[in-house]
Amino acid sequence: MTLRFDPARRRFLTGRTSQSVSDGPLLPPWLAPEKLAHCTACSACVDVCPTGIVEMQHGRPALSFASGECTFCGACAEACPENLFDREREALPYRPQIAAHCLPRAGIDCQACRDACPQEAIRFPPRRGGPFLPQVTASLCTGCGACVAPCPVSAIALAPMAEETCDA
């Protein structure tokens, strides 16, 4: 009998069902983590987000890309009465992490993430003797999350920025 490593099963057994490799929530654009403790949970940022990706999680604003992407409109920052947002910071210091259950890794043609990326940061370079696998160029990626929702198998999650180029 051959045992096969299944990362989804490991997440289930350890109680971590989220795809994200980050330990904390993904914060709205320009929200300084060091100021998060001063958040009053007024939900002003949630109420004004035109794409509905800002939500309250455990009394704090967080991002959920399940149904949309960040357009960097700045409405959340402008609505905050506590001045927690710093527009001088990088808006979203997150980059996509592509899990092992990505369809192209199984030989199934899918490029939904590439098609959804407004910055063309995801590409599928040809590989000799293997399927075209997604490659993220971090320098082109804005962390907007447009690639997350279109993935039919939820194989993409955003995580704190790590490398210049991330291979699947």
DSSP file (Angstrom, degrees, kcal/mol; ACC not computed):
  #  RESIDUE AA STRUCTURE BP1 BP2  ACC     N-H-->O    O-->H-N    N-H-->O    O-->H-N    TCO  KAPPA ALPHA  PHI   PSI    X-CA   Y-CA   Z-CA
    1    1 A M              0   0    0      0, 0.0     2,-0.5     0, 0.0     0, 0.0   0.000 360.0 360.0 360.0 132.7    0.0    0.0    0.0
    2    2 A T        -     0   0    0      2,-0.0     2,-0.4     0, 0.0     0, 0.0  -0.885 360.0-145.6-103.6 126.6    1.3    3.4   -1.0
    3    3 A L        -     0   0    0     -2,-0.5     2,-0.4     2,-0.0     0, 0.0  -0.738  11.7-155.5 -91.2 139.3    0.5    6.4    1.3
    4    4 A R        -     0   0    0     -2,-0.4     2,-0.4     2,-0.0    -2,-0.0  -0.950  17.6-121.6-117.9 132.0    0.0    9.7   -0.4
    5    5 A F        -     0   0    0     -2,-0.4    -2,-0.0     4,-0.0     0, 0.0  -0.571  28.3-174.2 -71.9 127.1    0.4   13.1    1.4
    6    6 A D    >>  -     0   0    0     -2,-0.4     4,-1.9     1,-0.1     3,-0.5  -0.913  12.5-166.8-126.0 102.6   -2.8   15.1    1.3
    7    7 A P  H 3> S+     0   0    0      0, 0.0     4,-2.3     0, 0.0     5,-0.2   0.823  88.8  58.4 -60.8 -30.9   -2.4   18.6    2.7
    8    8 A A  H 3> S+     0   0    0      1,-0.2     4,-2.0     2,-0.2     5,-0.1   0.899 106.4  48.6 -64.9 -38.9   -6.1   19.1    2.8
    9    9 A R  H <> S+     0   0    0     -3,-0.5     4,-2.8     2,-0.2     5,-0.2   0.900 108.8  53.0 -67.2 -39.9   -6.4   16.1    5.1
   10   10 A R  H  X S+     0   0    0     -4,-1.9     4,-2.0     1,-0.2     6,-0.3   0.929 108.6  50.0 -61.2 -44.1   -3.7   17.4    7.3
   11   11 A R  H  X>S+     0   0    0     -4,-2.3     5,-1.8     1,-0.2     4,-0.5   0.907 111.8  49.3 -59.4 -40.9   -5.5   20.7    7.7
   12   12 A F  H ><5S+     0   0    0     -4,-2.0     3,-0.9     1,-0.2    -2,-0.2   0.935 111.7  47.5 -63.7 -46.5   -8.6   18.9    8.6
   13   13 A L  H 3<5S+     0   0    0     -4,-2.8    -1,-0.2     1,-0.3    -2,-0.2   0.795 114.9  45.6 -68.4 -28.4   -6.9   16.7   11.2
   14   14 A T  H 3<5S-     0   0    0     -4,-2.0    -1,-0.3    -5,-0.2    -2,-0.2   0.456 115.3-113.4 -93.4  -0.1   -5.2   19.6   12.8
   15   15 A G  T <<5S+     0   0    0     -3,-0.9     2,-0.9    -4,-0.5    -3,-0.2   0.520  80.0 123.7  83.4   4.5   -8.3   21.8   12.8
   16   16 A R      < +     0   0    0     -5,-1.8    -1,-0.2    -6,-0.3    -2,-0.2  -0.819  23.0 161.3-100.7  96.8   -6.9   24.3   10.3
   17   17 A T        +     0   0    0     -2,-0.9    -1,-0.2    -5,-0.1     2,-0.1   0.554  42.2 102.5 -93.1  -7.9   -9.4   24.3    7.5
   18   18 A S        -     0   0    0      1,-0.1   139,-0.1    -7,-0.1    -2,-0.0  -0.461  66.4-143.1 -75.7 148.2   -8.3   27.6    6.0
   19   19 A Q  S    S+     0   0    0     -2,-0.1   138,-0.2   137,-0.1    -1,-0.1   0.689  70.4 104.7 -79.2 -19.9   -6.1   27.6    2.9
   20   20 A S        -     0   0    0      1,-0.1   139,-0.1   136,-0.1    -2,-0.1  -0.352  58.8-156.4 -70.5 139.9   -4.1   30.6    4.1
   21   21 A V        +     0   0    0    137,-0.1     2,-0.2    -2,-0.1    -1,-0.1   0.490  67.9 100.8 -88.8  -4.0   -0.6   30.0    5.5
   22   22 A S        -     0   0    0    136,-0.4     4,-0.1     1,-0.1    -2,-0.1  -0.579  67.7-145.8 -81.2 143.7   -0.9   33.2    7.5
   23   23 A D  S    S+     0   0    0     -2,-0.2    -1,-0.1     2,-0.1    -3,-0.0   0.804  80.0  45.6 -79.9 -29.1   -1.7   32.8   11.2
   24   24 A G  S    S-     0   0    0      1,-0.1    -2,-0.1    -3,-0.0     2,-0.0  -0.517  99.0 -78.7-107.6 176.8   -3.7   36.0   11.4
   25   25 A P        -     0   0    0      0, 0.0     2,-0.5     0, 0.0    -1,-0.1  -0.341  47.4-105.4 -70.9 155.7   -6.4   37.6    9.4
   26   26 A L        -     0   0    0     37,-0.4    37,-2.8    -4,-0.1    66,-0.0  -0.728  41.9-135.7 -79.8 125.8   -5.6   39.4    6.2
   27   27 A L        -     0   0    0     -2,-0.5    35,-0.2    35,-0.2     3,-0.1  -0.520  20.1 -97.9 -87.3 150.6   -6.0   43.1    7.0
   28   28 A P    >   -     0   0    0      0, 0.0     3,-1.8     0, 0.0    -1,-0.1  -0.149  62.9 -68.6 -57.7 160.5   -7.8   45.7    4.8
   29   29 A P  T 3  S+     0   0    0      0, 0.0    63,-0.2     0, 0.0    62,-0.2  -0.228 117.2   3.7 -59.1 139.9   -5.5   47.8    2.6
   30   30 A W  T 3  S+     0   0    0     61,-1.8    56,-3.4    60,-0.5     2,-0.6   0.460  88.1 142.7  66.9   4.8   -3.3   50.3    4.3
   31   31 A L  B <   -A   85   0A   0     -3,-1.8    -1,-0.2    60,-0.3    54,-0.2  -0.660  49.4-135.8 -78.3 118.7   -4.4   49.1    7.8
   32   32 A A    >>  -     0   0    0     52,-1.6     3,-1.9    -2,-0.6     4,-0.6  -0.624   3.7-146.0 -76.6 120.4   -1.3   49.2   10.0
   33   33 A P  G >4 S+     0   0    0      0, 0.0     3,-1.1     0, 0.0     4,-0.4   0.843  98.3  59.8 -56.5 -34.6   -1.2   46.1   12.1
   34   34 A E  G 34 S+     0   0    0      1,-0.2     3,-0.2     2,-0.1    -2,-0.1   0.690 106.1  48.5 -69.2 -16.3    0.3   48.0   15.0
   35   35 A K  G X4 S+     0   0    0     -3,-1.9     3,-1.9    49,-0.2    -1,-0.2   0.495  83.2  94.2 -97.2  -5.8   -2.8   50.2   15.1
   36   36 A L  G X< S+     0   0    0     -3,-1.1     3,-1.9    -4,-0.6    -1,-0.1   0.814  74.6  65.0 -59.0 -32.3   -5.3   47.3   15.0
   37   37 A A  G 3  S+     0   0    0     -4,-0.4    -1,-0.3     1,-0.3    -2,-0.1   0.732  97.1  58.0 -63.1 -20.9   -5.6   47.2   18.8
   38   38 A H  G <  S+     0   0    0     -3,-1.9    -1,-0.3    46,-0.0    -2,-0.2   0.419  77.3 120.8 -89.8   1.1   -7.1   50.7   18.6
   39   39 A C    <   -     0   0    0     -3,-1.9    -3,-0.0    -4,-0.2     0, 0.0  -0.465  49.8-160.0 -67.0 133.0  -10.0   49.5   16.3
   40   40 A T        -     0   0    0     -2,-0.2    -1,-0.1    20,-0.0    20,-0.1   0.371  35.2-121.2 -95.1   3.6  -13.4   50.2   17.9
   41   41 A A        +     0   0    0      1,-0.1    19,-0.1    18,-0.1    -2,-0.1   0.857  61.1 149.1  59.2  37.9  -15.2   47.6   15.7
   42   42 A C        -     0   0    0      1,-0.1    -1,-0.1     4,-0.0    -3,-0.0   0.686  50.6-137.8 -74.9 -17.5  -17.5   50.3   14.4
   43   43 A S     >  +     0   0    0     16,-0.1     4,-2.5     1,-0.1     5,-0.2   0.593  61.4 132.8  70.8  13.9  -17.7   48.5   11.0
   44   44 A A  H  > S+     0   0    0      1,-0.2     4,-1.4     2,-0.2     5,-0.1   0.906  73.6  49.9 -60.5 -40.4  -17.4   51.7    9.0
   45   45 A C  H  > S+     0   0    0      1,-0.2     4,-0.8     2,-0.2    -1,-0.2   0.859 111.1  49.7 -66.8 -34.7  -14.9   50.1    6.8
   46   46 A V  H >4 S+     0   0    0      1,-0.2     3,-0.6     2,-0.2    -2,-0.2   0.926 108.5  52.8 -67.1 -45.5  -17.1   47.1    6.3
   47   47 A D  H 3< S+     0   0    0     -4,-2.5    -1,-0.2     1,-0.2    -2,-0.2   0.799 112.9  42.3 -63.4 -31.5  -20.1   49.2    5.4
   48   48 A V  H 3< S+     0   0    0     -4,-1.4    -1,-0.2    -5,-0.2    -2,-0.2   0.554  78.5 116.1 -97.1  -7.3  -18.4   51.2    2.7
   49   49 A C    X<  -     0   0    0     -4,-0.8     3,-0.8    -3,-0.6    21,-0.0  -0.484  51.9-157.6 -66.9 115.2  -16.5   48.5    0.9
   50   50 A P  T 3  S+     0   0    0      0, 0.0    -1,-0.2     0, 0.0    20,-0.0   0.740  90.8  43.9 -69.1 -22.1  -18.0   48.4   -2.7
   51   51 A T  T 3  S-     0   0    0     18,-0.1    -2,-0.1    17,-0.0    16,-0.1   0.503 104.8-126.8-100.3  -4.1  -16.8   44.8   -3.3
   52   52 A G  S <  S+     0   0    0     -3,-0.8    15,-0.1    -6,-0.1    16,-0.1   0.733  71.0 125.1  71.5  23.3  -17.9   43.4    0.1
   53   53 A I        +     0   0    0     16,-0.2    11,-2.3    12,-0.1     2,-0.6   0.656  49.7  83.9 -90.7 -14.5  -14.5   41.9    0.9
   54   54 A V  E     +B   63   0B   0      9,-0.2     2,-0.3    -8,-0.2     9,-0.2  -0.783  58.8 159.2 -88.8 126.2  -14.0   43.7    4.2
   55   55 A E  E     -B   62   0B   0      7,-2.8     7,-2.6    -2,-0.6     2,-0.5  -0.930  43.3-102.0-140.0 163.1  -15.8   41.9    7.0
   56   56 A M  E     +B   61   0B   0     -2,-0.3     2,-0.4     5,-0.2    -2,-0.0  -0.782  35.0 180.0 -90.7 128.7  -15.6   41.7   10.8
   57   57 A Q  E >  S-B   60   0B   0      3,-3.3     3,-1.2    -2,-0.5    -2,-0.0  -0.978  73.8 -17.3-128.8 117.2  -13.8   38.7   12.2
   58   58 A H  T 3  S-     0   0    0     -2,-0.4    -1,-0.1     1,-0.3    -2,-0.0   0.867 129.3 -51.9  55.6  39.6  -13.5   38.4   16.0
   59   59 A G  T 3  S+     0   0    0      1,-0.2    -1,-0.3   -18,-0.1   -16,-0.1   0.605 122.2  95.5  77.8  12.0  -14.3   42.1   16.4
   60   60 A R  E <  S-B   57   0B   0     -3,-1.2    -3,-3.3   -19,-0.1    -1,-0.2  -0.966  80.4-102.2-133.0 149.2  -11.7   43.3   13.9
   61   61 A P  E     +B   56   0B   0      0, 0.0     2,-0.3     0, 0.0    -5,-0.2  -0.484  48.2 164.4 -70.9 140.1  -11.7   44.1   10.2
   62   62 A A  E     -B   55   0B   0     -7,-2.6    -7,-2.8    -2,-0.2     2,-0.4  -0.954  33.6-108.7-148.9 163.8  -10.4   41.4    7.9
   63   63 A L  E     -B   54   0B   0    -37,-2.8   -37,-0.4    -2,-0.3     2,-0.4  -0.791  22.3-175.6-101.4 141.8  -10.4   40.6    4.2
   64   64 A S    >   -     0   0    0    -11,-2.3     3,-0.5    -2,-0.4     4,-0.2  -0.956   5.8-172.7-133.4 115.1  -12.3   37.7    2.6
   65   65 A F  T 3   +     0   0    0     -2,-0.4    84,-0.5     1,-0.2   -12,-0.1   0.163  53.3 112.9 -93.0  18.8  -11.7   37.2   -1.1
   66   66 A A  T 3  S+     0   0    0      1,-0.2    -1,-0.2   -13,-0.1     3,-0.1   0.775  93.6  16.1 -62.9 -26.5  -14.4   34.5   -1.4
   67   67 A S  S <  S-     0   0    0     -3,-0.5     2,-0.3     1,-0.1    -1,-0.2   0.397 128.0  -2.7-129.9   3.5  -16.6   36.8   -3.6
   68   68 A G        -     0   0    0     -4,-0.2     2,-0.3    77,-0.1    81,-0.3  -0.942  59.4-106.2-170.7-168.6  -14.5   39.6   -4.8
   69   69 A E        -     0   0    0     -2,-0.3     2,-0.4    79,-0.1    76,-0.2  -0.878  36.1 -96.3-136.0 164.4  -11.3   41.6   -5.0
   70   70 A C        -     0   0    0     74,-2.6    76,-0.1    -2,-0.3    74,-0.0  -0.726  24.8-171.5 -84.8 130.8   -9.8   44.8   -3.7
   71   71 A T        -     0   0    0     -2,-0.4    -1,-0.1     0, 0.0    73,-0.0   0.389  38.2-125.0-100.1   0.9  -10.1   47.7   -6.1
   72   72 A F        +     0   0    0      1,-0.1    -2,-0.1    72,-0.1    19,-0.0   0.836  59.9 147.9  58.8  35.1   -7.9   50.0   -3.9
   73   73 A C        -     0   0    0      1,-0.1    -1,-0.1     4,-0.0    -3,-0.0   0.771  52.6-135.5 -71.3 -25.4  -10.7   52.6   -3.9
   74   74 A G     >  +     0   0    0      3,-0.0     4,-2.3     4,-0.0     5,-0.2   0.496  64.6 129.1  84.7   3.9   -9.7   53.7   -0.4
   75   75 A A  H  > S+     0   0    0      1,-0.2     4,-1.9     2,-0.2     5,-0.1   0.878  71.7  53.1 -60.4 -38.1  -13.2   53.9    0.9
   76   76 A C  H  > S+     0   0    0      1,-0.2     4,-0.9     2,-0.2    -1,-0.2   0.918 110.5  46.8 -63.6 -43.2  -12.3   51.8    3.9
   77   77 A A  H  4 S+     0   0    0      1,-0.2     3,-0.4     2,-0.2     8,-0.3   0.900 113.3  48.3 -65.7 -41.2   -9.5   54.1    4.9
   78   78 A E  H  < S+     0   0    0     -4,-2.3    -1,-0.2     1,-0.2    -2,-0.2   0.819 110.1  52.5 -69.0 -30.6  -11.6   57.2    4.4
   79   79 A A  H  < S+     0   0    0     -4,-1.9    -1,-0.2    -5,-0.2    -2,-0.2   0.676  81.2 106.8 -80.6 -17.3  -14.4   55.9    6.5
   80   80 A C    ><  -     0   0    0     -4,-0.9     3,-0.8    -3,-0.4     5,-0.1  -0.483  50.7-166.1 -70.5 117.2  -12.3   54.9    9.5
   81   81 A P  T 3  S+     0   0    0      0, 0.0    -1,-0.2     0, 0.0    -4,-0.0   0.653  85.7  58.1 -75.9 -13.7  -13.0   57.4   12.4
   82   82 A E  T 3  S-     0   0    0      0, 0.0    -2,-0.1     0, 0.0   -44,-0.0   0.438 103.0-126.5 -96.3  -0.6  -10.0   56.2   14.3
   83   83 A N    <   +     0   0    0     -3,-0.8    -6,-0.1    -6,-0.2    -5,-0.1   0.920  57.0 148.2  56.1  48.4   -7.4   57.0   11.6
   84   84 A L        +     0   0    0     -7,-0.1   -52,-1.6   -48,-0.0     2,-0.3   0.590  43.1  88.7 -86.5 -12.1   -6.0   53.4   11.6
   85   85 A F  B     -A   31   0A   0     -8,-0.3     2,-0.6   -54,-0.2   -54,-0.2  -0.702  58.0-162.0 -95.2 139.0   -5.1   53.4    8.0
   86   86 A D    >   -     0   0    0    -56,-3.4     3,-1.9    -2,-0.3   -56,-0.1  -0.910   3.8-167.1-121.8 101.3   -1.7   54.6    6.7
   87   87 A R  T 3  S+     0   0    0     -2,-0.6     4,-0.1     1,-0.3    -1,-0.1   0.545  84.7  69.0 -68.7  -5.9   -1.9   55.4    2.9
   88   88 A E  T 3  S+     0   0    0    -58,-0.1    -1,-0.3     2,-0.1     3,-0.1   0.662  87.3  83.6 -82.8 -17.5    2.0   55.6    2.9
   89   89 A R  S <  S-     0   0    0     -3,-1.9     2,-0.2   -59,-0.2     3,-0.0  -0.330 101.3 -85.1 -77.9 163.4    2.2   51.8    3.5
   90   90 A E        -     0   0    0      1,-0.1   -60,-0.5    -2,-0.1    -1,-0.1  -0.555  42.8-131.6 -65.1 135.5    2.0   49.2    0.8
   91   91 A A  S    S+     0   0    0      1,-0.3   -61,-1.8    -2,-0.2   -60,-0.3   0.958  87.3   6.5 -59.0 -58.3   -1.8   48.6    0.4
   92   92 A L        -     0   0    0     50,-0.4     2,-1.4   -63,-0.2    -1,-0.3  -0.865  61.5-169.2-132.1  98.0   -1.8   44.8    0.5
   93   93 A P        +     0   0    0      0, 0.0    68,-2.5     0, 0.0     2,-0.3  -0.180  55.1 109.4 -82.0  46.9    1.5   43.1    1.4
   94   94 A Y  E     -C  160   0C   0     -2,-1.4    51,-0.1    66,-0.3    -2,-0.1  -0.873  46.7-167.2-121.3 153.0    0.1   39.7    0.5
   95   95 A R  E     -C  159   0C   0     64,-2.8    64,-2.1    -2,-0.3     2,-0.1  -0.972  33.2 -92.2-137.2 153.2    0.8   37.3   -2.4
   96   96 A P  E     -C  158   0C   0      0, 0.0     2,-0.5     0, 0.0    62,-0.2  -0.373  29.5-160.4 -67.4 139.6   -1.0   34.2   -3.7
   97   97 A Q  E     -C  157   0C   0     60,-3.0    60,-1.9    -2,-0.1     2,-0.6  -0.991  11.6-148.3-116.2 127.4    0.1   30.9   -2.5
   98   98 A I  E     -C  156   0C   0     -2,-0.5    58,-0.2    69,-0.2    57,-0.1  -0.870  13.9-138.1-105.6 120.8   -1.1   28.0   -4.7
   99   99 A A    >   -     0   0    0     56,-3.3     3,-1.5    -2,-0.6    56,-0.1  -0.182  23.7-105.9 -76.1 165.7   -1.8   24.7   -3.0
  100  100 A A  T 3  S+     0   0    0      1,-0.3    -1,-0.1     5,-0.0    55,-0.1   0.715 113.9  66.8 -64.7 -22.8   -0.9   21.3   -4.2
  101  101 A H  T 3   +     0   0    0     53,-0.1    -1,-0.3    52,-0.1     2,-0.1   0.246  67.6 137.1 -88.1  16.9   -4.5   20.5   -5.3
  102  102 A C    X>  -     0   0    0     -3,-1.5     3,-1.4    53,-0.2     4,-0.6  -0.428  63.3-122.9 -57.9 131.8   -4.3   23.1   -8.1
  103  103 A L  G >4>S+     0   0    0      1,-0.3     5,-2.1     2,-0.2     3,-1.7   0.843 106.8  59.2 -54.5 -43.2   -6.0   21.5  -11.1
  104  104 A P  G >45S+     0   0    0      0, 0.0     3,-1.6     0, 0.0    -1,-0.3   0.816  97.1  62.8 -58.8 -27.3   -3.0   21.9  -13.5
  105  105 A R  G <45S+     0   0    0     -3,-1.4    -2,-0.2     1,-0.3    -4,-0.1   0.766 104.2  48.7 -66.0 -23.2   -0.9   19.8  -11.1
  106  106 A A  G <<5S-     0   0    0     -3,-1.7    -1,-0.3    -4,-0.6    -3,-0.1   0.284 127.0-102.4 -96.5   9.0   -3.3   16.9  -11.8
  107  107 A G  T < 5S+     0   0    0     -3,-1.6     2,-0.5     1,-0.3    -2,-0.1   0.621  79.7 135.2  82.4  12.7   -3.0   17.5  -15.5
  108  108 A I      < -     0   0    0     -5,-2.1     2,-0.5    -6,-0.1    -1,-0.3  -0.844  59.3-120.7 -98.9 126.4   -6.4   19.3  -15.8
  109  109 A D        +     0   0    0     -2,-0.5     2,-0.3    -3,-0.1    -6,-0.0  -0.510  52.0 143.1 -70.6 118.2   -6.3   22.4  -17.9
  110  110 A C        +     0   0    0     -2,-0.5    -2,-0.0     1,-0.0     3,-0.0  -0.928  18.8 162.2-154.9 129.9   -7.4   25.4  -15.8
  111  111 A Q     >  +     0   0    0     -2,-0.3     4,-2.4     2,-0.1     5,-0.2  -0.087  33.2 130.2-137.3  34.9   -6.1   29.0  -16.0
  112  112 A A  H  > S+     0   0    0      1,-0.2     4,-1.6     2,-0.2     5,-0.1   0.862  73.5  53.2 -59.9 -38.2   -8.9   30.7  -14.2
  113  113 A C  H  > S+     0   0    0      2,-0.2     4,-1.2     1,-0.2    -1,-0.2   0.913 109.7  47.9 -65.6 -41.8   -6.5   32.6  -11.8
  114  114 A R  H >4 S+     0   0    0      1,-0.2     3,-0.5     2,-0.2    -2,-0.2   0.926 110.7  51.3 -63.1 -44.7   -4.5   33.9  -14.7
  115  115 A D  H 3< S+     0   0    0     -4,-2.4    -1,-0.2     1,-0.2    -2,-0.2   0.814 112.0  47.4 -63.4 -30.5   -7.6   35.1  -16.6
  116  116 A A  H 3< S+     0   0    0     -4,-1.6    -1,-0.2    -5,-0.2    -2,-0.2   0.678  85.2 103.4 -84.9 -18.6   -8.8   36.9  -13.5
  117  117 A C    X<  -     0   0    0     -4,-1.2     3,-1.0    -3,-0.5     5,-0.1  -0.528  52.6-165.0 -74.1 113.7   -5.6   38.7  -12.6
  118  118 A P  T 3  S+     0   0    0      0, 0.0    -1,-0.2     0, 0.0    -4,-0.0   0.721  90.1  49.3 -70.5 -19.4   -5.8   42.4  -13.7
  119  119 A Q  T 3  S-     0   0    0      0, 0.0    -2,-0.1     0, 0.0    22,-0.0   0.456 104.5-126.8 -96.6  -2.3   -2.0   42.8  -13.4
  120  120 A E    <   +     0   0    0     -3,-1.0    21,-0.1    -6,-0.2    -6,-0.1   0.874  62.8 142.2  55.7  39.4   -1.1   39.7  -15.4
  121  121 A A        +     0   0    0     19,-0.2    16,-2.7    -7,-0.1     2,-0.5   0.607  51.8  70.2 -84.5 -13.5    1.0   38.5  -12.5
  122  122 A I  E     +D  136   0D   0     14,-0.2     2,-0.3    -8,-0.2    14,-0.2  -0.916  62.8 166.6-108.6 127.1    0.1   34.9  -13.0
  123  123 A R  E     -D  135   0D   0     12,-2.4    12,-2.4    -2,-0.5    -2,-0.0  -0.907  33.6-139.2-134.3 164.6    1.4   33.0  -16.0
  124  124 A F        -     0   0    0     -2,-0.3     3,-0.1    10,-0.2     8,-0.1  -0.753  25.2-164.4-124.1  80.7    1.6   29.5  -17.1
  125  125 A P        -     0   0    0      0, 0.0     8,-0.6     0, 0.0    -2,-0.0  -0.375  29.9-100.6 -68.8 145.4    5.0   29.0  -18.8
  126  126 A P        -     0   0    0      0, 0.0     2,-0.4     0, 0.0     6,-0.1  -0.317  36.7-159.8 -62.9 146.4    5.4   25.9  -20.9
  127  127 A R    >   -     0   0    0      3,-0.5     3,-1.2    -3,-0.1     2,-0.4  -0.994  21.5-115.7-129.2 136.7    7.3   23.0  -19.3
  128  128 A R  T 3  S-     0   0    0     -2,-0.4     0, 0.0     1,-0.3     0, 0.0  -0.570  97.2  -1.4 -72.0 124.4    9.0   20.2  -21.1
  129  129 A G  T 3  S+     0   0    0     -2,-0.4    -1,-0.3     1,-0.2     0, 0.0   0.649 123.1  68.8  75.0  16.0    7.3   16.9  -20.3
  130  130 A G  S <  S-     0   0    0     -3,-1.2    -3,-0.5     3,-0.0    -1,-0.2  -0.957  86.6 -76.9-155.6 172.5    4.8   18.3  -17.9
  131  131 A P        -     0   0    0      0, 0.0     2,-0.5     0, 0.0   -23,-0.0  -0.304  53.2 -96.9 -71.9 158.2    1.7   20.4  -17.5
  132  132 A F        -     0   0    0     -8,-0.1   -25,-0.1    -6,-0.1    -8,-0.0  -0.668  47.9-160.5 -72.9 121.6    1.8   24.2  -17.6
  133  133 A L        -     0   0    0     -8,-0.6   -10,-0.1    -2,-0.5     2,-0.1  -0.814  21.6 -99.8-109.2 148.0    1.9   25.2  -13.9
  134  134 A P        -     0   0    0      0, 0.0    34,-1.6     0, 0.0     2,-0.4  -0.359  34.9-170.0 -67.5 142.2    1.0   28.6  -12.5
  135  135 A Q  E     -DE 123 167D   0    -12,-2.4   -12,-2.4    32,-0.2     2,-0.5  -0.997   9.0-150.8-133.5 128.0    3.8   31.0  -11.6
  136  136 A V  E     -DE 122 166D   0     30,-2.8    30,-2.3    -2,-0.4     2,-0.9  -0.870   3.5-152.6-103.2 125.6    3.2   34.2   -9.7
  137  137 A T  E >>  - E   0 165D   0    -16,-2.7     3,-1.7    -2,-0.5     4,-1.2  -0.852   9.3-161.5 -95.4 103.9    5.6   37.1  -10.3
  138  138 A A  T 34 S+     0   0    0     26,-3.0    -1,-0.2    -2,-0.9    27,-0.2   0.796  84.5  63.2 -59.7 -31.9    5.4   38.9   -7.0
  139  139 A S  T 34 S+     0   0    0     25,-0.6    -1,-0.3     1,-0.2    26,-0.1   0.744 109.4  41.0 -68.2 -21.0    6.7   42.2   -8.4
  140  140 A L  T <4 S+     0   0    0     -3,-1.7    -1,-0.2   -19,-0.1     2,-0.2   0.685  96.8  95.3 -93.3 -22.3    3.6   42.5  -10.6
  141  141 A C     <  -     0   0    0     -4,-1.2    -5,-0.0   -20,-0.2   -24,-0.0  -0.497  49.8-171.0 -77.3 134.8    1.1   41.3   -8.0
  142  142 A T        -     0   0    0     -2,-0.2   -50,-0.4   -49,-0.0   -48,-0.2   0.503  42.6-118.6 -98.3  -7.8   -0.8   43.9   -6.0
  143  143 A G        +     0   0    0    -50,-0.1   -48,-0.1   -52,-0.1   -73,-0.1   0.692  66.0 143.6  78.0  18.6   -2.3   41.4   -3.6
  144  144 A C        -     0   0    0      1,-0.1   -74,-2.6   -75,-0.1   -72,-0.1   0.716  57.6-130.8 -68.0 -21.9   -5.8   42.4   -4.7
  145  145 A G    >>  +     0   0    0    -76,-0.2     3,-1.4   -51,-0.1     4,-0.7   0.570  63.6 134.9  84.8   8.6   -7.2   38.8   -4.4
  146  146 A A  T 34 S+     0   0    0      1,-0.3   -77,-0.1     2,-0.1   -29,-0.1   0.768  71.2  56.1 -61.4 -24.2   -8.8   38.7   -7.9
  147  147 A C  T 3> S+     0   0    0      1,-0.1     4,-0.5     2,-0.1    -1,-0.3   0.640  94.2  70.1 -81.6 -15.5   -7.3   35.3   -8.4
  148  148 A V  T X4 S+     0   0    0     -3,-1.4     3,-1.1     1,-0.2     8,-0.3   0.976  95.7  43.5 -72.6 -58.3   -8.9   33.7   -5.3
  149  149 A A  T 3< S+     0   0    0     -4,-0.7    -1,-0.2   -84,-0.5     5,-0.1   0.840 107.5  58.1 -62.4 -37.6  -12.6   33.4   -6.0
  150  150 A P  T 34 S+     0   0    0      0, 0.0    -1,-0.2     0, 0.0    -2,-0.2   0.701  76.9 107.6 -69.5 -15.9  -12.4   32.1   -9.6
  151  151 A C    X<  -     0   0    0     -3,-1.1     3,-1.2    -4,-0.5     5,-0.1  -0.470  62.2-152.4 -65.7 118.4  -10.4   29.1   -8.6
  152  152 A P  T 3  S+     0   0    0      0, 0.0    -1,-0.2     0, 0.0    -3,-0.0   0.672  93.4  37.7 -69.1 -15.8  -12.8   26.1   -8.9
  153  153 A V  T 3  S-     0   0    0      0, 0.0   -52,-0.1     0, 0.0    -2,-0.1   0.193 107.8-117.2-119.3  16.1  -11.0   24.1   -6.3
  154  154 A S    <   +     0   0    0     -3,-1.2   -53,-0.1    -6,-0.2   -52,-0.1   0.887  64.1 145.8  51.0  46.2  -10.1   26.9   -3.8
  155  155 A A        +     0   0    0     -7,-0.1   -56,-3.3   -54,-0.1     2,-0.5   0.410  47.0  77.7 -92.2   1.7   -6.4   26.2   -4.3
  156  156 A I  E     +C   98   0C   0     -8,-0.3     2,-0.3   -58,-0.2   -58,-0.2  -0.945  49.2 162.0-119.1 132.3   -5.3   29.9   -4.0
  157  157 A A  E     -C   97   0C   0    -60,-1.9   -60,-3.0    -2,-0.5     2,-0.3  -0.981  35.1-119.1-138.4 150.6   -5.0   31.8   -0.8
  158  158 A L  E     +C   96   0C   0     -2,-0.3  -136,-0.4   -62,-0.2  -137,-0.1  -0.709  35.0 173.4 -90.8 145.1   -3.2   35.1    0.0
  159  159 A A  E     -C   95   0C   0    -64,-2.1   -64,-2.8    -2,-0.3     3,-0.1  -0.931  44.4 -67.0-142.2 162.3   -0.4   35.1    2.5
  160  160 A P  E    S-C   94   0C   0      0, 0.0   -66,-0.3     0, 0.0  -139,-0.0  -0.231  70.2 -88.4 -52.9 141.9    2.1   37.6    3.7
  161  161 A M        +     0   0    0    -68,-2.5     3,-0.1     1,-0.1   -67,-0.1  -0.208  59.6 154.3 -57.3 137.4    4.6   38.4    1.0
  162  162 A A        +     0   0    0      1,-0.4     2,-0.2    -3,-0.1    -1,-0.1   0.628  49.9  19.6-128.5 -62.5    7.6   36.1    0.9
  163  163 A E        -     0   0    0      1,-0.1    -1,-0.4     0, 0.0     3,-0.2  -0.688  62.7-119.2-120.5 166.9    9.5   35.7   -2.5
  164  164 A E  S    S+     0   0    0      1,-0.3   -26,-3.0    -2,-0.2   -25,-0.6   0.907 103.5  20.0 -70.0 -43.9    9.9   37.4   -5.8
  165  165 A T  E    S-E  137   0D   0    -28,-0.2     2,-0.5   -27,-0.2    -1,-0.3  -0.996  70.5-161.9-131.8 130.6    8.5   34.5   -7.8
  166  166 A C  E     -E  136   0D   0    -30,-2.3   -30,-2.8    -2,-0.4     2,-0.3  -0.949   7.2-157.8-114.3 123.5    6.3   31.8   -6.4
  167  167 A D  E      E  135   0D   0     -2,-0.5   -69,-0.2   -32,-0.2   -32,-0.2  -0.695 360.0 360.0 -95.9 152.6    5.9   28.5   -8.3
  168  168 A A              0   0    0    -34,-1.6   -66,-0.1    -2,-0.3   -33,-0.1   0.475 360.0 360.0 -74.9 360.0    3.0   26.2   -7.8
